[in-house]
Amino acid sequence: MANQKEKQIHYFPGHMKKGLIKIEEKLKLIDFVIILLDSRIPISSINPDLLKLVSNKQKLFLLSKKDMSDQLENKKWLDYFNSKEDTRAILVNLKEQKEINNILKEISYFKKIKDEKYLKKGIKNVSLRGMILGIPNVGKSTLINLLNKKNVVISKNMPGATKNVNRIKIDKYLELMDTPGILLPKFEDHKVALNLALIGTIKEDILPLEEVFEYLISFIKKYYISNFNNRFEININEDTPNDKIIDEIAKKRGYFSKGNVVDVDKTIKAILNEFRNGKLGQISIERVEDVNI
């Protein structure tokens, strides 16, 4: 396994740089921001650069994929985010239509604040404008699809914006801007890169497959070994060597290459996909007490 102090990971496609410029241009028009996070890795799924840009905006954090993360850890993360000034946070499963009402209920809090501010000036029925932010693969597209089912209007060519910044009119007084997923240009913390690789945000060819697997399995052994054993119908413990784990799962699944040799890559990919799809049960990789925040 590579040393944790190895070279920094760089993954910043051109469209992300363009998207970041557009986000900066439109922020002055925005009252609040919705920031999507993956509830399995809440801190690693925050882009610190974006967070700095919106430091003076009211924020609604949506911790997505709550059905795939540890419910005990989720409560701790909610307490953490909701303790911040100008910040609200809720857990969501964006595959459920009912979540839209929960999200709009939170947004109504920001609307109330703006209404009260303008009423003092004698102005009624003011509009509220928000922006949806997030890194790739945290559920932004799913959220937009949910909004679509709400029969909202999406205008893909905002004046002065590229096709990557879309205007979504929720109702007469609420409008949201969708933006492209933006990652950091480089990951100074290698653990962040590993966490993003685990959920599929960073492509598999960016980090060694075996390193990502070893990182996941060490965590599984510590916290979720029963989940793992139940899913693969094996019986490993914290001391079981990783190569033996691969062998046992390969035998169970029939992952062999020519000459009846265990197909290591296929087995590792299967394990990682089981995690990404939530088939290993509700697992949280980041924990409030273990992360320097």
KAUR-V324503 format. One record per backbone hydrogen bond with DSSP energy under -0.5 kcal/mol. NH is the residue of the N-H (numbers start at 1). CO is the residue of the C=O. If there is no record, write none. Layout:
BEGIN
NH&CO + NH&CO
END
This chain:
BEGIN
6&3 + 9&187 + 11&9 + 11&185 + 16&13 + 17&13 + 18&14 + 19&15 + 20&16 + 21&17 + 22&18 + 23&19 + 24&20 + 25&21 + 26&22 + 27&23 + 29&26 + 30&27 + 31&129 + 32&129 + 33&58 + 34&131 + 35&33 + 35&60 + 36&34 + 36&133 + 37&62 + 39&37 + 39&64 + 41&38 + 45&41 + 46&43 + 48&46 + 51&47 + 52&48 + 53&49 + 54&50 + 55&52 + 57&54 + 58&31 + 59&86 + 60&33 + 61&59 + 61&88 + 62&35 + 62&60 + 63&61 + 63&90 + 64&37 + 64&62 + 66&92 + 68&65 + 69&66 + 74&70 + 75&71 + 76&72 + 77&73 + 78&74 + 79&75 + 80&76 + 81&77 + 82&78 + 83&79 + 83&80 + 84&81 + 87&84 + 88&59 + 90&61 + 92&63 + 94&92 + 96&93 + 97&95 + 99&96 + 100&97 + 101&98 + 102&98 + 103&99 + 104&100 + 105&101 + 106&102 + 107&103 + 108&104 + 109&105 + 109&106 + 110&106 + 110&107 + 111&107 + 112&108 + 113&109 + 114&110 + 115&111 + 116&112 + 117&113 + 118&114 + 119&115 + 120&116 + 121&118 + 122&119 + 123&118 + 128&173 + 130&175 + 131&32 + 132&177 + 133&34 + 133&131 + 135&45 + 138&135 + 143&139 + 144&140 + 145&141 + 146&142 + 147&143 + 148&144 + 149&145 + 150&146 + 150&147 + 151&148 + 152&147 + 153&169 + 155&153 + 155&167 + 156&154 + 158&165 + 161&158 + 165&162 + 166&164 + 166&178 + 167&155 + 168&176 + 169&153 + 169&167 + 170&168 + 170&174 + 171&174 + 174&171 + 175&128 + 176&168 + 177&130 + 178&166 + 178&176 + 179&132 + 182&134 + 187&9 + 188&186 + 190&188 + 192&189 + 193&189 + 194&190 + 195&191 + 196&192 + 197&193 + 198&194 + 199&195 + 200&197 + 201&196 + 202&196 + 206&203 + 207&203 + 212&208 + 213&209 + 214&210 + 215&211 + 216&212 + 217&213 + 218&214 + 219&215 + 220&216 + 221&217 + 222&218 + 223&219 + 224&219 + 224&220 + 228&224 + 229&225 + 230&226 + 231&227 + 232&228 + 233&229 + 234&229 + 240&237 + 245&241 + 246&242 + 247&243 + 248&244 + 249&245 + 250&246 + 251&247 + 252&248 + 253&249 + 254&250 + 255&250 + 256&254 + 257&261 + 260&257 + 261&257 + 263&255 + 264&262 + 267&263 + 268&264 + 269&265 + 270&266 + 271&267 + 272&268 + 273&269 + 274&270 + 275&271 + 276&272 + 277&273 + 278&275 + 279&274 + 280&274 + 281&278 + 283&68 + 283&281 + 285&40 + 286&40 + 290&287 + 291&287 + 291&288 + 293&291
END
